[in-house]
Structures are given as structure tokens and as C-alpha cells.
Amino acid sequence: MDLSTIDGGVRDSVTYRGLYLVSLDEDPGDPRVFVCTDPDPEDIGYTMRGHVICNIGSEMTWYTVYGMNGRMQMGGPEIDKIPGMFPSWEAGIWAVLNAFDQYSGSTHY
């Protein structure tokens, strides 16, 4: 996934929060973008705050989103599916950022 194709305003909003967009090149059949606290793809399991998956169907493309839910697990915040079918990478990333904003101020982090 070429992260430069994501709207610059969305990328700026990610950066403003001290987060990074990370994409794994080895999975072209199931493109996904991770929102992480560190840009190193090797650390996604520990630094991920959410991710967006592109679902390509025969009639339409939609995006499935996972984001923070306010609970902690060993190694970092717990991530759950955010309900809905999102129409774009940007809409999915905004959903992850909204969850981050809601839960990152928690005393659990």
C-alpha cells in the first residue's frame, strides 16, 4: 500500500497525534494500513492503535476498521472491530483516530 495516496490532511492528523501510518508490503492481496506509535513494521504487535483493511468484492470495495476499545491487554491496548463498512482508507483512519482520541486520555495508558 502506497501511503502517499492517503489524503494529506488525514496523514497530518495522524502525525499531529504522534502516530504513524505503517503498511506491510508483503501482503498485497489483503491491503491494510496500521496506525501505530512507532514507524517500525517489526513492532506493529506492540505499537498498533488500530488498522484498516481493504475488502475488495465483486460489486464494491469497502474497508473494515479495528481500533482501541479502552481496555488494556498484555503488550498494549486492546483492539476491537469498529462497527460499520467504511467507504475509504481515510474514513477508516479517521475512525481509528477517533477511538485513539477517546481512549488515549484514559488513565490506563
C-alpha positions as CSV (number, residue, x, y, z in Angstrom):
1,M,0.0,0.0,0.0
2,D,1.4,3.4,-1.1
3,L,0.8,5.6,2.0
4,S,1.3,8.7,-0.1
5,T,-2.1,8.1,-1.8
6,I,-3.8,8.8,1.5
7,D,-5.2,12.3,1.8
8,G,-2.6,14.7,3.2
9,G,-4.9,16.2,5.8
10,V,-5.5,12.7,7.2
11,R,-1.7,12.0,7.2
12,D,-1.2,15.3,9.0
13,S,-3.8,14.4,11.6
14,V,-2.1,11.1,12.3
15,T,1.3,12.9,12.7
16,Y,-0.3,15.6,14.9
17,R,-1.2,12.8,17.4
18,G,2.4,11.4,17.4
19,L,1.2,8.4,15.4
20,Y,2.5,6.8,12.2
21,L,0.8,5.0,9.2
22,V,2.5,1.7,8.6
23,S,2.0,-0.6,5.6
24,L,3.3,-4.1,5.2
25,D,4.4,-4.7,1.6
26,E,4.4,-8.5,1.7
27,D,0.6,-8.7,1.8
28,P,-0.7,-7.2,-1.5
29,G,-3.8,-9.5,-1.7
30,D,-5.2,-8.1,1.6
31,P,-4.0,-4.5,1.8
32,R,-4.1,-2.9,5.2
33,V,-2.8,0.2,6.9
34,F,-1.8,0.2,10.6
35,V,-1.9,3.2,12.8
36,C,1.0,2.9,15.3
37,T,3.0,4.8,17.9
38,D,6.2,3.7,16.1
39,P,7.0,3.5,12.4
40,D,8.9,0.2,12.6
41,P,6.8,-2.5,10.9
42,E,8.6,-5.1,13.1
43,D,6.9,-3.6,16.2
44,I,3.3,-3.5,15.0
45,G,2.1,-6.0,17.6
46,Y,3.2,-3.7,20.4
47,T,2.6,-0.2,18.9
48,M,-0.6,-0.7,16.9
49,R,-3.5,1.5,17.9
50,G,-5.7,0.4,15.1
51,H,-5.8,-0.8,11.5
52,V,-7.8,-0.6,8.3
53,I,-8.3,-3.5,5.9
54,C,-9.4,-3.1,2.3
55,N,-12.1,-5.6,1.3
56,I,-12.5,-5.9,-2.5
57,G,-15.7,-7.6,-3.5
58,S,-17.1,-8.3,-7.0
59,E,-19.5,-5.4,-6.8
60,M,-17.9,-2.9,-4.4
61,T,-14.9,-2.1,-2.2
62,W,-15.2,-1.3,1.5
63,Y,-12.9,-1.0,4.5
64,T,-13.1,-2.8,7.8
65,V,-11.7,-1.0,10.8
66,Y,-10.2,-2.0,14.1
67,G,-9.4,0.5,16.9
68,M,-8.8,0.9,20.6
69,N,-11.6,0.0,22.9
70,G,-10.3,1.4,26.2
71,R,-9.1,-1.8,27.7
72,M,-5.6,-3.0,28.2
73,Q,-4.1,-6.4,27.4
74,M,-0.5,-7.6,27.8
75,G,1.6,-5.6,25.4
76,G,-0.7,-2.7,24.8
77,P,-4.3,-1.5,24.3
78,E,-6.9,-4.0,23.2
79,I,-8.2,-3.6,19.7
80,D,-11.8,-4.4,18.5
81,K,-13.6,-4.1,15.3
82,I,-15.4,-0.8,14.9
83,P,-18.9,-1.4,13.5
84,G,-19.7,-0.4,10.0
85,M,-18.5,-0.5,6.4
86,F,-16.2,2.4,5.7
87,P,-16.0,3.9,2.2
88,S,-12.3,4.8,2.1
89,W,-8.9,4.5,3.7
90,E,-9.4,8.0,5.0
91,A,-12.8,7.2,6.6
92,G,-11.3,4.2,8.3
93,I,-8.2,6.0,9.6
94,W,-10.5,8.8,11.0
95,A,-12.4,6.1,12.9
96,V,-9.1,4.8,14.3
97,L,-8.1,8.3,15.3
98,N,-11.5,9.0,17.0
99,A,-11.0,5.8,19.1
100,F,-7.5,6.9,19.9
101,D,-8.7,10.3,21.0
102,Q,-11.4,8.8,23.1
103,Y,-9.2,6.3,24.9
104,S,-5.7,7.7,24.9
105,G,-6.6,10.2,27.6
106,S,-7.5,7.3,29.8
107,T,-5.5,6.7,33.0
108,H,-4.9,3.2,31.7
109,Y,-2.3,4.4,29.2
